Amino acid sequence: MAALLRKDVYLIGKNIWILIGSALLFSFVPRLESFGSTYLTVLTMTLPLTTMAYDERCRWDEYLAMTPCRPEKVVLSKYLFAAGLAAAAMGLSFLICCAQAAAAGAAYDMTGTLMARVSPLVMVLTVNAVTMPTVFRFGVEKGRLTMIALMGCIFAILVGGAQIIGMERMFRWMDRVPLTALVIAAAAVVIVMNAASFFLSVRFYRKRRSGVYN
């Protein structure tokens, strides 16, 4: 498992520091602060697909089929890699917010900042839960199309809801729900979705490796 994770890290290792540096640069440019966090969120969703595209190009799955490595470990390594990237991006974004507040000398809202960082994390893990089975079933390109379509639907719902009923009214119900209940509910949804997604991905990967989908 650790070797599979290290392999994915090595695949993106040459470019990741440039991408992180770009996100940091955007974060401290006036009027582009929010773009840095958005950029990190997008990276956490696209980089796992990038490593899977490399795997397809070099026929990595064909090599793994000749080893004792079980399909469950291969699939789990992808989910852990994606979750690790999302957590790292959330932590980096949190540190950026702390640095921005310290540089501006403004009052710092720890709870508000954490909630603002957790929301993208939940979205990334939800998108990955929908995208991963598609990748293992149809390949990276169709999986990328699924991600784009899903992000488009989320954006359309948010923008459409804001235009029809207003952003404040659309999320006003969250003010009446205790913060702990929101966190527990979000965690439960993410865990259930990713668990179901994992078992579905394992099933697809087994069939794909055995040549059913070729």
Secondary structure by P-SEA (a helix, b strand, c coil): caaaaaaaaaaccccaaaaaaaaaaaaacccaaaaaaaaaaaaaacaaaaaaaaaaaaaaaaaaaaccccaaaaaaaaaaaaaaaaaaaaaaaaaaaaaaaaaacccccaaaaaaaaaaaaaaaaaaaaacaaaaacccaaaaaaaaaaaaaaaaaaaaaaaaaccccccccccccccaaaaaaaaaaaaaaaaaaaaaaaaaaaaaaaacccc
